[in-house]
Amino acid sequence: MSSPPPPAASPSRLAPPSPTQPDEARSQIVEADSQSGHSSTAENFLPLPQRRQRSRPPRIPTHPRQPLPPKQALLRSPPSPPGTGTGNWAIEMGDLYPTGLIEATDLSPIQPSAVPANVQFIIDDAEQADWAIPENHYDFVHTRILEGCFLDMGAVIATAFKHTKPGGYLECQELNPPPHCDDGTMPPDWPFLRYVEKLQEASLEIGRELDIAPKLRGWFEDAGFVDVQQRVFKVPLGRWPKDPTMKDLGHWWAENMSVGLAAFSLAYFSRVLGWSTEEIELYLVDVRKSLTDRDVHAYHRMYVVWGRKPEVGEVVPGRAPAA
């Protein structure tokens, strides 16, 4: 579910974006998918408007808005930043921190034509072993909803470690795709559950695992981050909760899933499973309908993991002092 749009910015604070083109090897050909109306890169199976590429908003501690209710506000480490895609998060951060520098990256230049002067978009591929910026550069690196984007998310986290300043933080927010249920109201043949199982099956065939959220903490620790913390939040699917705030959240989360189904499915089901567009749309009819069933008390788990890069010379138990 998208964050609320930021307040309108005054023209005097806006400047054209200045995307950085690292090299030809990193420039990506955008494949305009006329069937879905979304864009995706040839190597990526999630459509760009839905996919949250790594955003690197540094040199300031930050508080991003979250698709979670106020009672579950995600205050944890010295706060955190975004995922870029269309650039909304970076623009909001630029508005909130006018004296900070926000650098946000994506594979494709799909961001708006005017942004706050302190926001820069960089065309770069987070899966490269080295990013298009120096090492030890960022105060905070934040990613969100990248499942299926990379062949090796653990390697991306290790690269983020290199480019984070000593004392800086990385935060990752990832959805655990399988729906969960605590009261037995979700039958094993519930269409949305079966849909996610089929989507995961297709993703594993091409080595782009979707269910990466439970592995994040281990990858952080393997990369060298310390003080690693993890929180898991329940995000209801539908309006079944009694609590008004959770009911509203569930409504919009289910709506988000329903609207995105075709875009999420097209590449996996057509390229991997060999389905036609018509077969996909027909299959999704019951899946969408199932998301409106209030008798099924299903929810998603949202993992939020953050960790700190040790200071130079800091003694970490079991490790040599950080260089």
N, C-alpha and C positions, 0 to 999 in steps of 0.2 A: 504494500500500500504506500503510495507516494506521500511525502511530507506536504503540508499545506504550502501553497506558493508564497514566496517571500514578498514583502511589501514592495510596491512599485518604487524603482530607484529613480532619482532625479537625473535628467540628462547630463547635468554637469559632472556627475560622478562616474559616468560611463565612458568606456574607451573600447575600441575594437579589440577583439581577442588577438593574442599574438602566439599562434601555435608554432611549436618548434618541430622542424622536420629533421630527425636524427640522420637518416641515411636511406637510400633506396631499399635496402634489405628490410627496413622496419616499416616502410610505408605499406599500407594494406589496401588492396583493391576491395572496394565495397560492392557487395553483391546485392543489388536491389531486388528484393523478392516480390515480384508483382502479384504473387498469389496471396501473400499475407499483408502486403502494404508496409512491411517492416524491413529494415536493413540488417544484414549480417555479413561478417567477413567470411571469406571462403573457408577459413580454418576454424571458425567458431560456430557453434550450434545453437547459441541463444541469440535472439534478435536484439539488436543494439538498444532500442528504447527500453526493453525490460532488463537487459544485462547491465550490471553495475561494474564497470571497469575500475581498477585501482585508482584512487585519488590520493594525492600526496600533498596535504595542505600545511605545511610546516611553519616552523619558526615561531609558532604560538601554540599554547594549549587551547583546546576548543571544545565546545559542547554542541554536537550535531543533534538535530531533531530526530526522534525515533518513531517508527510506526508501532509504538507500544503505549498503553494507557498511562496516565499520570501516576497511578498508584505503583506502577512498575518502572518508574523513571530509571534510566540507565546511567546513573552517576557511579563511576568506578574510579579509574586511575585519573591522573591529571588529564582531564577530559580528552575528547577525541573528534576526528574528522570523517570524510565521506567516501562515496563511490561516484564516479563522474557521469558516464553515459551522456545525457543531454545537458549536464552541467548545472542543474538546479542547486545541488548541495553546495558546490563551490561558490556559486553566486550568493547564496544565503550566508555562507561563511565570510565572504568578502564584505557583505553588508554589516555583519555582526562585529567583525574585527577590521575596521578600515585602515589600521596601521600595520596589519600583518600582511604577509605575502602568501597567497593561496595558489599552489601549483597543482593542477589536476590533469590526469592523463587518460587517454582512451586510444583505441586503435584507429578510430575514424573521426574526422572533423565534423561532428554532428551537433556541436554546441551552438548557442545563439550568437548572433552577429554583434551584440553589444553587451559588455559585462563591466562590473566595477573595475576601476583601474588597477586594483591590487590582485586581480585574478588572472592567472595565465593558464592556458590550455596547451598541453604538450602531446604531440602525436608520438606515442611510444608503445611498445609491447612489453607488458610486465613479465612475460614468460622468457624474455631474453635474459641471459646470464648477467648482463650488466645493463642498468638503466641509463637513459640519456642525461644523467646528471652525476655529479661527483659522489664518491662514497662519503659517509659520515655527514650527510647534508641536511637531513630532515629532523625536525623536532617531533613530528608526529606523522605516522603513516596510517591510513585507515582504508579498509576494504569492506565491501558489503555485497552479499549475494553474488558470489563468483563461481558457485558450483557449476561444473560443466564447461567452464571457460578454459581451464588449463589441464594439460596432461599430468602435471605434477605441482599441486598447490604447495606442497612442502618445500619445493625448490624456490617458489615465488616468495615464500616467507623467509627463506634463508637469504635471498637477494635483498629483501626489505631490511633485514638485519644489517647488511653491509652499508646500506644507504641511509640508515638512521643514525643520528648523532649519539655518542655516548651519553646516557641519561635520557635519551628520547624513548618514545613509546610506539608500539604497533598495536592496533586494534583490528580485529576481524569480526564481522557479524555474518553468520551463515545460517540458512534455514536447513533444518533436518527434514528432507522431503516427505518421508512416510507420515501420513496422518496418525495420530495417537488417540486413544480413548480410555478413560478411567472407569467407566461404569458399564461396560459391556453393550453399549447401544450401537456400536459400529460393527455391522456384519462383515464377514470375510469377503463377501461378494459385493460390497458397497462400491459403486462405479468409480468414485474418485480414488479409492484405495487401489483398485485394480489398475486404474489409469497410471498412477504413480509407479506401481510395480512394473508396468510395461515400459514406461519412460526410463526407469532405472536400468532395465534390461537392455534397452537400446544404447544407453550411454556407456554401459560397461563393454559393449561390443566394440566400441571405438576408443576405449581407454580414457573416457572423460567422465569420471565418476561424479555423480551428483551428491551422494551422501557423505560429504567431507566434514560436516560440522563436528561430529564427535572426535575427529582426529586432530582438530586444530591445536588443542593444548599440547599434545605430544610434539607436533611440528614446531611450535614456539620454543619448547624446551630444547629440542634437538638443534635448533638454529643458534641457541645461545642466550635467548631472553631469560631474564630472571623476574622474580615477583610475579609469575604468571598467574592470572586469575581467570576464572570462568563463571559465567552466570547463564542459566538457561531459563527462558521465559516461555510461557504458554500463550499462543496466539490462536483464539478460537476460530473455527471454520463455520461461519453462519451465526444466526441470531439466537442460538439456543441458551446462552448464559442468562441468568437472572439479573446479575449486576448490570445496571444500565451502561456503564462505561465499557465493560467487556462485551456487552451485546452490540454496542455500536461498533467497536473494534472488529468483532466477528463478522458483522454485516459487510464492512468495507474490505476486510481481508478476503472473504469469500467472493465478493464482487471483483476484487483484484485478480484472484485466481481464475474466475470465470472469463473475464475479459481477455486474460493472457493465454488461455488454453491453446488456441489455434497457433499463436506465435511460438509458444513453448514447444509445441508438438511437431510443427511442420517439418523442420529439418531432420529430427530424429526419426519420425515415423516414415517420412518419404525417402530419405537418403539411406537410412539404416535398415528399416523394416520393409521398405519397398511399397508402401501404401500410396494410393492416389490421393489427391486433394479431396475428392468427393468421399472416399472411404474414411479419411480422417475426420471430416466435418460430421459425417453421419455417426461415427463412433462417439464424438464429443457431445452429442445431444444429451444422452443419458448422464454423462459425466457432469455437465453443467446443471442438469436438473437435480442431481444428487446433492449438490452444494446448497440447495434451498431446503433440504429436509431437516427440520428442527428436531426430529426424533433421534437423529444421530449426533451425539455430543463429541464430535471430533475436534482436534486442535493440532496445530503445528508446534514444534519446539524450535525456538530461535536461540542459537548459541551466540554469546558475546564473550570473546576471549581477548585479553590484553596482556602485554608484558613489556618490561623495560630492558633496554640495552645497558649493560653494566658501564659504569664510569671507567675511564682509563685508570688502571692500577687498582681497581676495586677487587677485593678478595671475595670470591664466590666459593662456598664450600664445594669441594670435589673438583674444582677447576683451577687452572693457572690464572694469575691476575690478568685482567683484561689489558690488552695492549693499546 
